[in-house]
Amino acid sequence: MKRKICVYVGEELVTQLAAAAGQRGATKSGLVGAALDHFLNVTGDQDGRPGVDERLAQMGRQLDQLTRELKFVCETVAMHARYHLTVTPALPDAAQSAACRIGAARFDEFVTQVARRVDQEKPLIRETLDRLDATPQSAAGEHGDHADRAPMNDRSLDAHVAAVSISSTPPTDQADSDTRQAGLPEGMQETAGQGDQRGTHPPTGARASGLQLVFRVFLPFAACYYLSYLFRTISALIAGPLTAEFELSPSSLGLLTSAYFLTFAVAQIPIGVFLDRYGPRRVQAVVLVFAAGGAALFGASDDFLSLLVGRALIGLGVAAALTAGLKATVLWFPKERVALVNGWMVMLGGLGAVTATTPAEWALSWIGWRDLFEWLAMAATVIAAIVYLFVPDVAPASSANDRRPFAGLREIYADSRFWRLAPLSATTIGTAWALQGLWAAPWLSDVEGLDRTALVNHLLAMAVALSIGALLLGVLATSLRRRNIQPQAVFGAVAALFIAMEVALILRWPLPSYLPWCFVAAVGAATVLSYAIVADYFPKELAGRANAALNVFYIGGAFLVQELVGIVIDHWSIEGTRHPMIAYQVAFGVVLAFQLAAWIWFMWPRTQAACSPRLRRYSMEAMVVEVQQMRS
């Protein structure tokens, strides 16, 4: 039964109703009745779609759920911020760039995983809330009361976080693992997920005491570096006898002595890889045998070619002397002591330069240079045996390193900070080695006019300055780091003083000849600073390769400087028995120009940073600038 009712509607609605009735073949009353029935039906229509009240109820439940989840999110963020600000120690300025670089890679991986979970509709927060709902309320209440009663310290917080991670982290599938590996930098992929097992490391069951570390780790590698320095600097002392016996020109003498640096530089990258893969003990013991063979061949040579081959073998044999010691230092000594231990090692190694002066002069007058090299060959053999028998071994590298032995080199050579440091290291430390190892003696003889005794005394003073400089630079870098003055600033200042001393030599300023030449020798120990800088730039598992990569520039620079100076001096004819002063001044001036350009290149970012407005360390602007610099 239908009843008649009267309603009032707008003229526009009446027009639309009439048009709809005409199109569908229905009456106006039927359309109005169907519309009212659909609107007023609260249990759903014939299609099974919910009505208005049911939809409103669903929206209310969804809002309640969203409010609950937002509470969890807000509390999680607040607790993370509190723990981060109160427990996490502040990073030093030198570590900020590396942290930002790793953080940027982690953030990219974070975004990738979020997108993947959203696409798969498997939200992590839902899994976490479901586990929380399944947790007994009594245990949660007891834990909450305990947390309210006693605030967490560093150690309890670490244990708490570890417990939560073990109990609440869902098992990850293979896609999660692959995605994480793909998101990391190339040099870190092979070590991700391995914990402390990074390449080579000291075995946990063989923790040595401080005294044992000195006798079983430090001293054997310091002896290797001592022998390396002796081989490197003895050329200045035997240059005269070699020139007289084999009638060598300055360019031939420069080629002979620089052959040591050439093979030394070529071997650095493979040796760095082998150090990270097999450890310093095995690598050092094996390659030092080549030095013994080269010294024996050098002492028995009767022509220039055999001299050249013997000198090249010596350079190959001692190519791991410093990098193996540095690798052992990084593995066995705490990071804050690395610069100091490196300083002691370079200082003791510098005693080899001391031995290559007055003591070697006595040996030359007693047994001659040939027998001297035969004795050095025996000494190299004995030291190689000591390293192999007494130095503790380290755990072998992971299988990932076996499959990709050169992994990480791309990360090292792609780092813009490395390319700021390398040119200055090559032109500063390489020049100091080249001058002390060869051209200091001809300068003192031809320019200063010193006799043999005074020349040897100058070389002795330079060798002592090298040893003392290594120790002082190590102590200085360690003490200044505590005052937030990084090794980069110290290295820049040392390079500037080195340039000033070279200017004093070239322009013949009225200074005692001991002063500039001793400072030149001491700068050869600035490797203490540059290796400490590289240790801040790269992780431990890349220490051997990073030091070797930098060594390529040291040794390559010394090779080029020794040969370049000899070529330039050859353009002037001999006046009597000596080359003219202008020949040495021009040769040293050319080297000085390269040093000045490298110093400006190294200091330019620091100058810009000093002139720009200082951003707060933890401000958003500062973090954005750091991330942009790392990605560029």
C-alpha positions in Angstrom: 0.0 0.0 0.0 1.4 3.4 -1.0 0.6 6.7 0.7 0.6 10.1 -0.9 2.9 12.7 0.7 3.8 16.2 -0.4 7.4 17.5 -0.3 8.9 20.7 -1.4 12.1 20.6 -3.6 14.0 23.2 -5.7 13.0 23.9 -9.3 16.4 22.5 -10.5 15.8 19.2 -8.8 12.3 18.9 -10.2 13.8 19.4 -13.7 16.5 16.7 -13.1 13.9 14.3 -11.7 11.7 14.7 -14.8 14.6 14.2 -17.1 15.6 11.0 -15.3 12.1 9.6 -15.4 11.9 10.2 -19.1 15.2 8.5 -19.9 14.8 5.4 -17.7 11.1 4.8 -18.3 10.3 5.1 -14.7 7.9 7.3 -12.7 8.9 10.2 -10.6 7.4 8.6 -7.5 9.4 5.4 -8.2 12.7 7.2 -8.5 12.1 9.3 -5.3 11.1 6.1 -3.4 14.2 4.2 -4.5 16.4 7.1 -3.5 14.9 7.4 0.0 15.1 3.6 0.5 18.8 3.6 -0.4 19.5 6.5 1.8 17.6 5.3 4.9 18.6 1.6 4.7 21.2 1.1 7.5 21.8 -2.6 7.0 23.1 -2.4 3.4 21.4 -2.6 0.0 20.9 -5.5 -2.3 24.5 -5.2 -3.6 26.0 -5.8 -0.1 27.6 -2.4 0.2 27.5 -0.8 3.7 25.2 1.9 4.6 26.0 5.3 5.9 26.1 4.4 9.6 28.2 1.3 9.0 30.7 3.4 7.0 30.9 6.0 9.7 31.5 3.2 12.3 34.4 1.8 10.1 36.0 5.3 9.8 35.8 5.7 13.6 37.6 2.3 14.1 40.2 3.3 11.6 40.8 6.6 13.4 41.2 4.8 16.7 43.7 2.4 15.2 45.6 5.3 13.6 45.7 7.2 16.9 47.1 4.1 18.7 49.8 3.6 16.1 50.8 7.3 16.1 51.3 7.0 19.9 53.8 4.2 19.4 55.6 6.1 16.6 55.8 9.3 18.7 57.1 7.4 21.8 59.6 5.5 19.6 61.0 8.7 18.1 61.2 10.4 21.5 63.0 7.5 23.1 65.4 7.2 20.1 66.2 11.0 20.3 66.8 10.7 24.1 69.1 7.7 23.8 70.9 9.3 20.9 71.5 12.6 22.6 72.4 11.2 26.0 74.3 8.0 25.2 75.8 8.3 21.8 79.2 10.1 22.0 79.9 13.0 19.7 82.1 12.2 16.7 85.3 14.1 16.1 85.4 16.5 13.2 87.7 14.2 11.2 85.1 11.5 11.4 82.1 13.6 10.4 82.7 13.3 6.6 83.0 9.5 6.7 80.0 9.2 9.0 77.9 11.3 6.6 79.1 9.2 3.6 78.1 6.0 5.3 74.9 7.6 6.6 73.9 8.6 3.1 74.4 5.1 1.8 72.3 3.7 4.7 69.6 6.3 4.0 69.4 5.2 0.4 69.0 1.6 1.5 66.4 2.7 4.1 64.3 4.4 1.4 64.6 1.3 -0.8 63.4 -1.0 1.9 60.5 1.3 2.8 59.3 1.4 -0.8 59.6 -2.4 -1.1 57.6 -3.0 2.1 54.9 -0.5 1.0 54.6 -2.2 -2.4 54.4 -5.7 -0.8 51.9 -4.3 1.9 54.0 -5.8 4.7 54.5 -2.8 7.1 57.1 -3.4 9.8 55.1 -1.4 12.3 52.2 -3.8 11.9 54.5 -6.8 12.6 55.9 -5.0 15.6 52.5 -4.1 17.0 51.2 -7.6 16.5 54.2 -8.9 18.5 53.6 -6.3 21.2 49.9 -7.4 21.4 51.1 -11.0 21.8 53.5 -10.1 24.7 52.1 -10.9 28.1 51.0 -7.8 29.9 52.6 -8.8 33.2 56.1 -9.0 31.6 55.6 -5.7 30.0 54.5 -4.1 33.2 57.4 -5.5 35.2 59.8 -4.3 32.6 58.2 -0.8 32.6 58.4 -0.6 36.4 62.1 -1.6 36.3 62.8 1.0 33.6 61.1 3.7 35.7 63.1 2.8 38.8 66.6 2.7 37.3 67.8 4.8 34.3 70.0 3.0 31.8 73.7 3.5 31.6 75.8 2.9 28.5 76.4 -0.8 29.2 72.8 -1.6 30.2 71.5 0.3 27.2 73.6 -1.8 24.9 72.4 -5.0 26.5 68.8 -3.8 26.3 69.1 -2.8 22.7 70.7 -6.1 21.8 68.0 -8.0 23.7 65.2 -6.1 21.9 66.9 -6.7 18.5 67.2 -10.4 19.1 63.7 -10.9 20.3 61.7 -8.5 18.1 63.5 -8.3 14.8 61.6 -10.4 12.2 63.6 -12.8 10.1 64.6 -11.2 6.9 64.3 -12.9 3.5 66.9 -13.2 0.8 65.6 -10.0 -0.8 66.3 -8.0 2.3 69.9 -9.3 2.4 70.5 -8.6 -1.3 69.0 -5.2 -1.0 71.2 -4.3 1.9 74.3 -5.4 0.1 73.4 -3.5 -3.0 72.8 -0.3 -1.0 76.3 -0.3 0.6 79.4 1.2 -1.0 81.4 -1.2 -3.0 84.2 -1.5 -0.6 81.8 -2.4 2.3 79.7 -5.0 0.5 82.1 -7.8 1.1 82.3 -7.2 4.9 78.6 -6.3 5.6 77.1 -8.6 8.1 80.3 -10.1 9.3 80.6 -8.3 12.6 84.2 -8.0 13.7 85.5 -10.4 11.1 86.8 -7.8 8.7 89.5 -9.1 6.4 92.3 -9.8 8.8 92.1 -9.2 12.5 93.9 -10.4 15.7 92.5 -13.7 16.9 90.3 -13.3 20.0 92.1 -16.1 21.8 95.5 -14.4 21.4 95.2 -11.1 23.2 98.8 -10.0 23.8 100.0 -7.7 26.6 101.6 -4.4 26.0 105.1 -5.7 26.4 104.4 -8.7 24.2 103.1 -6.3 21.5 106.3 -4.4 21.6 108.6 -7.4 21.3 106.5 -9.6 19.0 104.8 -7.0 16.8 106.4 -3.5 17.0 110.1 -4.3 17.1 110.2 -6.8 14.2 108.4 -4.5 11.9 110.5 -1.5 13.1 113.6 -3.6 12.2 112.2 -4.1 8.7 111.7 -0.4 8.3 115.1 0.3 9.7 116.6 -1.8 7.0 114.4 -0.1 4.4 115.6 3.3 5.4 119.2 2.1 5.4 118.9 0.8 1.8 117.1 4.0 0.7 119.6 6.6 2.1 122.9 4.8 1.7 122.9 5.9 -2.0 124.1 9.4 -0.9 127.1 7.9 0.7 128.1 5.4 -2.0 127.3 7.8 -4.9 131.0 8.9 -5.1 132.5 5.4 -5.2 129.9 4.2 -7.7 130.5 7.3 -9.9 134.2 6.8 -9.9 134.2 3.1 -10.5 131.4 2.9 -13.2 131.8 6.5 -14.6 128.2 7.4 -14.0 126.7 10.7 -15.2 124.2 12.6 -13.0 121.2 11.3 -15.0 122.6 7.7 -14.8 123.1 8.1 -11.1 119.6 9.4 -10.6 118.2 6.5 -12.6 120.2 3.9 -10.6 119.0 5.3 -7.2 115.5 5.9 -8.4 115.1 2.3 -9.6 114.6 1.5 -5.9 111.6 3.9 -5.8 110.2 2.6 -9.1 109.8 -1.0 -8.1 108.8 0.1 -4.6 105.9 2.1 -6.0 104.8 -0.5 -8.5 104.5 -3.1 -5.8 102.5 -1.0 -3.4 98.9 -1.9 -4.6 99.5 -5.7 -4.8 101.2 -5.6 -1.5 98.4 -3.7 0.1 95.9 -6.3 -1.2 98.1 -9.1 0.1 98.4 -7.4 3.5 94.6 -7.2 3.9 94.2 -10.8 2.7 97.1 -12.7 4.3 98.3 -10.4 7.1 101.5 -8.5 7.6 103.6 -11.4 8.9 103.5 -13.6 5.9 103.8 -10.8 3.3 106.7 -9.1 5.0 108.7 -12.3 5.6 108.3 -13.3 1.9 109.1 -10.0 0.2 112.1 -9.3 2.4 113.8 -12.3 0.8 113.9 -10.3 -2.5 115.7 -7.5 -0.7 118.3 -10.0 0.4 118.8 -11.3 -3.1 119.0 -7.7 -4.5 121.6 -6.7 -2.0 123.7 -9.7 -2.8 123.4 -9.0 -6.6 124.3 -5.3 -6.1 127.4 -6.2 -4.1 128.6 -8.6 -6.8 127.8 -6.4 -9.8 130.4 -5.6 -12.4 128.3 -3.4 -14.8 125.6 -0.8 -14.7 122.8 -3.2 -15.7 123.4 -5.6 -12.8 123.6 -2.7 -10.5 120.2 -1.5 -11.7 118.6 -4.9 -11.4 120.0 -5.3 -7.9 118.8 -1.9 -6.8 115.3 -2.6 -8.3 115.1 -6.0 -6.3 116.1 -4.2 -3.1 113.2 -1.7 -3.7 110.8 -4.6 -4.3 112.0 -6.4 -1.2 111.5 -3.5 1.2 108.2 -2.3 -0.4 106.2 -3.8 2.4 108.4 -2.6 5.2 106.3 0.4 6.3 102.9 -0.7 5.1 103.2 -4.0 6.9 104.2 -2.2 10.1 101.3 0.2 9.7 98.9 -2.7 9.1 100.1 -4.4 12.2 99.7 -1.2 14.2 96.1 -0.8 13.0 95.4 -4.4 13.9 97.0 -4.7 17.3 97.0 -1.2 18.8 94.1 1.1 19.8 93.1 3.8 17.2 93.9 6.7 19.5 97.5 5.4 19.7 98.1 4.8 16.0 99.8 8.1 15.3 102.1 7.7 18.4 103.0 4.1 17.5 103.6 5.1 13.9 105.8 7.9 15.1 108.0 5.5 17.2 108.2 3.2 14.2 109.3 5.9 11.8 111.8 7.2 14.4 113.4 3.7 14.9 113.3 3.2 11.1 115.0 6.6 10.7 117.9 5.1 12.6 118.7 3.3 9.4 119.4 6.7 7.9 121.7 7.4 10.8 123.5 4.1 10.1 123.9 5.1 6.5 126.1 8.0 7.5 129.1 7.8 9.8 128.8 4.1 10.7 128.5 3.2 7.0 131.4 5.5 6.2 133.5 3.5 8.7 132.4 0.2 7.1 133.2 1.5 3.6 136.7 2.4 4.7 137.1 -1.0 6.3 135.5 -3.5 4.0 134.3 -1.5 1.0 130.9 -1.1 -0.5 130.7 -4.5 -2.1 131.2 -6.5 1.2 128.9 -4.0 3.0 126.0 -5.0 0.7 126.8 -8.7 1.3 126.4 -8.1 5.0 123.2 -6.2 4.4 121.9 -9.2 2.4 122.6 -11.5 5.4 120.9 -9.1 7.8 117.8 -9.0 5.6 117.6 -12.8 5.6 117.8 -12.9 9.4 115.1 -10.3 9.9 112.8 -12.1 7.5 113.2 -15.3 9.5 112.5 -13.4 12.8 109.3 -11.9 11.3 108.1 -15.3 10.1 108.9 -17.2 13.3 108.0 -14.7 16.1 105.3 -12.3 14.8 101.8 -13.6 15.8 99.6 -14.5 12.9 96.1 -13.0 12.1 92.9 -14.6 11.0 92.7 -15.2 7.2 90.6 -12.9 5.1 86.9 -13.8 4.3 85.9 -15.7 1.2 84.4 -12.5 -0.2 87.9 -11.0 -0.2 89.3 -14.1 -1.9 86.8 -13.7 -4.7 87.4 -9.9 -5.0 90.9 -9.2 -3.9 90.9 -5.6 -5.3 87.6 -4.6 -3.7 87.8 -1.3 -2.0 90.4 0.3 -4.2 87.7 2.0 -6.2 86.3 3.5 -3.0 89.8 4.7 -2.0 90.6 6.3 -5.3 87.1 7.8 -5.8 87.4 9.6 -2.5 87.9 13.4 -3.1 89.7 13.7 0.3 92.4 11.2 -0.9 93.1 13.3 -4.0 93.5 16.4 -1.9 96.1 14.6 0.3 98.0 12.6 -2.3 99.6 15.3 -4.4 100.9 17.2 -1.3 102.2 13.9 0.1 104.0 13.1 -3.1 105.6 16.5 -3.6 106.5 17.0 0.1 107.5 13.7 1.6 108.7 12.3 -1.8 110.9 15.3 -2.3 112.3 15.0 1.3 113.2 11.4 0.6 114.7 12.1 -2.8 116.9 14.9 -1.4 118.1 13.1 1.6 118.6 9.8 -0.3 120.7 11.3 -3.1 120.9 15.0 -3.9 121.8 16.4 -0.5 125.3 15.0 -0.8 126.0 16.6 -4.3 124.5 19.9 -3.1 126.7 20.0 0.0 129.8 19.1 -2.0 129.3 21.2 -5.1 127.4 24.2 -3.7 128.5 24.4 -0.1 132.0 23.2 -0.9 132.2 20.7 2.0 134.8 18.0 2.3 134.0 14.4 2.8 134.1 14.6 6.7 131.8 17.6 6.8 129.5 16.1 4.3 129.1 12.9 6.3 128.5 14.9 9.5 125.7 16.8 7.7 124.1 13.5 6.6 124.4 12.2 10.1 122.6 15.3 11.5 119.9 14.9 8.9 119.4 11.3 9.9 119.1 12.2 13.5 116.6 14.9 12.6 114.6 12.4 10.7 114.3 10.1 13.8 113.6 12.9 16.2 111.1 14.5 13.8 109.1 11.2 13.5 108.7 11.0 17.3 107.9 14.7 17.7 105.3 14.6 14.9 103.6 11.6 16.4 103.5 13.1 19.9 102.3 16.4 18.5 99.6 14.9 16.4 98.3 12.9 19.4 98.3 15.8 21.8 96.7 18.3 19.3 94.0 15.8 18.4 92.9 15.9 22.1 92.4 19.7 21.5 90.4 19.0 18.4 93.2 20.1 16.0 93.3 17.4 13.3 96.4 16.0 11.6 95.3 17.7 8.3 96.1 21.1 9.8 99.4 20.0 11.2 100.4 18.5 7.9 99.5 21.7 6.0 101.7 23.7 8.4 104.6 21.3 8.1 104.4 21.5 4.3 104.4 25.3 4.4 107.6 25.4 6.6 109.2 22.8 4.2 108.6 25.1 1.3 110.1 28.0 3.2 113.2 26.0 4.0 113.6 25.1 0.3 113.3 28.7 -0.6 116.1 29.5 1.9 118.3 26.9 0.2 117.7 28.0 -3.3 118.1 31.8 -2.6 121.1 31.1 -0.3 119.8 32.9 2.7 122.4 33.4 5.4 121.5 30.5 7.5 123.6 27.6 9.0 123.5 24.8 6.4 122.5 22.4 9.1 119.2 24.1 9.8 117.4 23.9 6.4 118.8 20.4 5.6 117.8 19.0 9.0 114.3 20.3 8.5 114.2 18.8 5.0 115.1 15.4 6.5 112.6 15.7 9.3 109.8 16.3 6.8 110.5 12.8 5.5 108.9 11.6 8.7 105.6 13.4 8.0 104.2 10.1 6.9 103.2 9.9 10.6 100.7 12.6 9.9 99.5 11.4 6.5 99.0 7.8 7.6 97.0 9.1 10.6 94.8 11.1 8.2 94.2 8.1 6.0 93.3 6.0 9.1 90.5 8.6 9.7 89.3 8.5 6.1 88.9 4.7 5.7 87.8 1.7 7.8 90.2 -0.9 9.2 89.5 -3.5 6.6 90.9 -1.1 4.0 93.9 0.0 6.0 96.5 -2.0 4.0 95.1 -0.9 0.6 94.7 2.7 1.7 98.2 3.0 3.0 99.6 1.3 -0.1 97.6 3.6 -2.4 99.2 6.6 -0.6 102.6 5.0 -0.7 102.4 4.9 -4.5 102.4 8.7 -4.4 105.3 8.9 -1.9 107.5 6.6 -3.7 106.5 7.7 -7.1 107.2 11.3 -6.1 110.6 10.4 -4.8 111.4 8.5 -8.1 110.3 11.4 -10.3 112.2 14.0 -8.2 115.4 12.1 -8.2 115.3 11.5 -11.9 114.0 15.1 -12.7 116.8 16.8 -10.7 119.4 14.7 -12.4 118.0 15.5 -15.9 118.0 19.2 -15.1 121.5 19.3 -13.7 122.8 17.4 -16.8 121.9 20.5 -18.9 124.9 22.4 -17.4 128.4 21.3 -18.1 130.9 20.4 -15.3 133.1 23.3 -14.1 136.3 21.7 -12.9 135.0 18.7 -10.8 131.7 20.2 -9.9 128.4 21.2 -11.5 127.6 25.0 -11.1 125.3 26.3 -8.4 122.7 27.6 -10.9 122.1 24.0 -12.0 121.0 22.9 -8.6 119.0 26.0 -8.0 117.0 25.6 -11.2 116.4 21.9 -10.5 115.3 22.5 -6.9 113.1 25.5 -8.1 111.2 23.3 -10.6 110.4 20.8 -7.8 109.4 23.7 -5.5 106.9 25.0 -8.0 105.0 21.6 -8.0 105.1 21.6 -4.2 103.5 25.1 -4.0 100.7 24.1 -6.4 100.0 20.9 -4.4 100.0 22.9 -1.1 97.4 25.3 -2.5 95.3 22.5 -3.7 95.4 20.8 -0.3 94.7 24.0 1.7 92.0 25.5 -0.5 89.0 23.7 1.0 90.2 24.6 4.5 90.6 28.2 3.5 87.1 28.3 2.1 85.7 26.7 5.3 87.5 29.3 7.4 86.1 32.2 5.4 82.5 30.9 5.2 80.0 31.3 8.1 80.4 28.6 10.7 77.3 26.3 10.8 76.3 24.6 14.0 77.7 21.1 14.1 74.4 19.4 14.5 72.2 21.9 12.6 70.1 20.6 9.6 72.1 23.0 7.4 75.4 21.5 8.4 74.2 18.0 7.8 72.8 18.8 4.4 76.1 20.4 3.4 78.1 17.4 4.6 75.8 14.9 2.7 75.9 17.0 -0.5 79.7 17.2 -0.3 80.0 13.4 0.1 77.7 12.7 -2.9 79.5 15.2 -5.1 
